[in-house]
Amino acid sequence: MSKSAEVMAKKACEAMQHAYAPYSKYKVGACVSAEDGSLFTGCNVENASYGLTVCAERAAIFALISAGKKKVTALALVVSGDDLGTPCGACRQVIREFAAPDAPIYLCDSRTQKIVEITNIETLLPKSFGPEHLEK
């Protein structure tokens, strides 16, 4: 495991501590890296109008894009509780937009802050729709 992956796992765990999840009590933290190695974090932010909730993965990716970066090279994800979390469908589509198909997605244990599993968006969202499918 690379040192940068371990740092991303820790940063995702730190971000999870800032989650606003008064309704579900399900806290999520994410950390994404850009092509230049800079890291961006996000946490889930719930809303009483559930459809307005923003997931940690999208918050982190949107921070990366807002900083002028264009590509996600890796993503670390952690959720509260005992089980490993994976990105929801909406987050998978956003990851698909901004990450290479083989960019690692690190699924982390919230207690140990260690990476337990490594996957990628091609595995999580096979036969997906992306920008290249749109007519130019």
N, C-alpha and C positions, 0 to 999 in steps of 0.2 A: 504494500500500500504506500502510495507516495505521501510525502510530508504535507503537500498542499491539500490532498484529499482529507487528511486528518484535521487540518486547520479548518477546512470547510465544514466538517462534521461538528466541530466545536462551535463554530460561528452559527450554524443552524440551530444548535441547542441553545445558545445565548439568545438568538432571535425568538425562539419559541417562548422564552420567559416573558416577552413583551406582548404576546398574543392577547387579543381582546375577544374572549370566547365565553361571555356570560350565559349564553343560551345552551350551547352544546357541551360546554366544558372540555371540548376537544381542541387542545392547543397544537399548533403546527408551526414549525420554523423551517426556513429554507435559506440556502446560500448558493449563489451562482457565481461562476467565474467567467470573465471575459477573455478575449484572445490575448490581451496584454497581461493577464494574470490578476487584474484587479477583481476584488470580491464585492458582492452586493448581497445584502440579506433582506429577508421579508418575513412577516408573520401573518397569520390569519387575523382578519378584522371582521367580526360579525356585526350584524345589524338586525334590529327588530323586524325589519322587512327583509326576510332571509335572502331574497334574490339579490340584494345589494351587498352581500357578504363578499369579501375579497380573500382569496386563498393566499397562503404564504408563497407558493411557487410563483404565482402571477405577480405578487407584490415585488418579489426579488427581481424577476425578469423585467418588470416595468421600470424599476430603479436603474437597472443596467442600461436599458434603452434610453431612459431620461438623461443619463450621464453621457450620452453620445456613443455608446458602444453598440455593436451590431450583432454579435454572435455570442451565444452561450456555449462555453466549451466543456462545462461540467455543472452538475447540480447535486447538492446534498439536501436530504429531506429527513426530518424527524417529527414524530408525533407524540403527544402525551399518551400514557398508557403502556400496556405490555406488548402490544402487537406492532409490527412494522407497518408503516403507512405507505401508500403509493399515491401518485397524483390522481386527482379526479379527472373526469373526461374533459372538462373545460381546460384544466391545466395541461393535460396531455396535448391538446390541440395548440395551445400557446407555446409549449415547449417545442412542438413539431415545427412551428413557424421560425423559431430563433436558434435551435440547436441542430448540430449535425446528427444524422441518424445514429451514429455510433458514439456520440458524446456520453460519457459515463453519468449515470444517475445513481448516487450513493444513498442507500436506505440505511438509516442510522438508528441505533438503540438510544433512547432518551436517558436511560439510567447510566450507561457506561460511556456515552458519547462516542461510541465506536461504530464503524461501518460494518454492517452485518451482511449486506447483499449489494451487488452491483448489477445494474441493468442498463437499458438505454431506451430511447423513445421508439425505436424500430420494433423492439420487443413488446413494449407497452401499448403501442398503437400501430399494429401492422396494417399494410395496405391503406395508409392514411392519405388524406387530401392535403395538398400544400400549395404554395404560391405558383409552383411550376405547372399546375393544372389549369390555371386561369389563362384565358386568351390574352395575348399581348396586343 
